[in-house]
Amino acid sequence: MKQFLFLLTLLPFFTFCGQQNKNESKTDADIPADYHATFYLIRHAEKDRTNPKDPDPALTIDGLVRAKGWASYFEPIKLDEIYITKYIRTKQTISLIAQQKQISPKRYDPNTLYSEEFLKHANDKTLLIAGHSNTTPMLVNQLLGEEKFQEMDDADNATLFKVTLTGNEKKVETTKIGD
């Protein structure tokens, strides 16, 4: 009986050993104090919804106007890299910015972009990432290491997320552009 009580006493110790706080990012320990990266994340501009069966619609006239507005916004901002998904709407959204900055956009998979390797690559850089209503907040949350943002409203093509990582300090600013 004494052995049983002794094991019950130790059970909480073994239960909590090795558990990681769910709010901690697996990469937090790997970020050096001199790390600095800035991420601008936007959702693609307004897409053509006339054919609901089209999985890859282009931008509407309003979307092209918004893309021009994004180009004006990013004109004074130094960018090192631009990321787009496989969909034409993200490519069209940033095409003017890419031309202006003379940067060839890199295609990414929203489900696999965030990684320790990606964070290391982003050190000392400013990146623009064009995504979607569900993937943009997901990536912001991954960068912050917390579940802060939900999916964007389907009509929201104007929100800009600016995430700054400096060492283990993480900041996010949200702004509506051209709305």
N, C-alpha and C positions, 0 to 999 in steps of 0.2 A: 504494500500500500504506500509506503514511504517513497518508493521508486516512482510510482505512478504520480504522486503529488509533485515530486521533483521534476518530472517530465512536463507536467502541466505548467509549472512555474517557468520553464524554459521555452515553452511553445511560443509566446509572444515574441521572444527574441529571434527565433528562427523564422517566424512569419514575416517580420519586417526587415530582416537582413537582405540586402541586395535590391530592395525595391527602390525604383527611381521615382522621384516626384514627377507627376504627370505634366506639371507646368514647366519642367526643365527640358530644354532642348538637348538632345543627345550630343550636340556639337558645342554646347556652351564651354566645356572644359578645354576645347581645342582652339578657342578664339584667343589669340594673344592680346595683351594689353595695348599694343600699338596698332591693332587692326582698325581699319576704317573703310566703310563702303556705304554708298548711297544708292538706293533703289527707288526708281520712279515706276509705279505700277498703274496702268490704266486698262480699262475695258475697251474693246473695239468700239468704233463709232456705230451709228444707226445702220442696221442691215435691212436689206430688202425682204419683206415678209409676204410678198404677193404669192409665192409658191411655198406653202407650208411643207411640202415634200422635199424641197431642195435642202440638202444637208450643208451646202457651202455657198450661201448667197453672198453677193457683192454688197457694197455699201449703197445706200440711197443717196440722192442729192444732198439731203440734210447731213448724212454721214460724211460725205466728201467735204462739205462745208466745215463740219466739226474737225475733220482731219487737218484741214487748213488752219483751223484755230489751234490745234495741238502743235502744229509746226511753228506758229507764231509764239506760243507759250515757251516752247523748248529752244527757240532761236538763241537766247543769251546763255543757255545752260550747256556746259561742257558735258558731253556724253562720251563714254569709252566704248560701250557696246549696246546693241539693241537686240531684243529677243522677241520673236513672234511664234505663234502656233502654226499648225499646218493649214489653217483656214485663211481664205483670201481676205476676209474682213479684217483680220489683224494686220495682214501685209498692207492693205490699202490704208488702214488707219495711220500707219507710221511711215508710209512711203515718202512723203514730203520731208519728214524729219530725217530719214535715212539719206535722202539726196542732199539735203542741206548740210548734214554733218559728214557726208561722204563715208558712211558706215554701211557695210553689208550686214543686214539683219541675220541673226542666227536663229534657226528653227529649234524649238524646244517642245518637249512633252511635259505638260503641266503636272503630271503625276510623278515624274522622276527628276525634274529640274533641281529641286531643293535637296542638297546633299552637302556633306563635309567638303567634298571636292569643289562643288560650286561656290561655297563660301570662301574657300582658299583662293579660288580663281578671281573672285570679286574684290579681294583686298586691294585697297587704294584705287578703286574704280567707281565710276558712276554709271549705272545701268538703267535702261528703259526697258520695261517688260510689258508687252501688250497681250492681254488675255481676255477672259470671258467673265460673265456675271458670277459664275461659281468658282472659277480657278483663281481669279485675281485676289479675292479676300482670303482664299485658302493659302496662297503663297505669302500674303502679308502675315497671316497668323503663324506660318512656319518660321518666317524670319524673326518674328517677335517672340516665338516660343510660347505662345498662349492663344487661346481661342477668343479673340477679341471681336472679330467681324464675322457677320453672317453673309450669305449670298447677297449679291447686289440686286436691287429691284430691276426687273427686265427693262424698264424705261430709263434706267440710269446709265447714261453714256458719258457723264460729265465728271465723275468723281476721280480725283487723282490721289493716290496714296504715295507719300514720300516716307520711306523707311530709312533711317540712319542708324548704322551699327558702328559704335566706337568702343573697342574692347568689348566688355560685357554690357555696356550701356546700350539700350535699344529704345529708339524714339520713333513715333509715327505721327505724321501730320496728314490730315485729309482736307482737301479743297475741292470745290466745284468750279470747273473751268468752262466758261462759255454757256452757262445755263441760265 
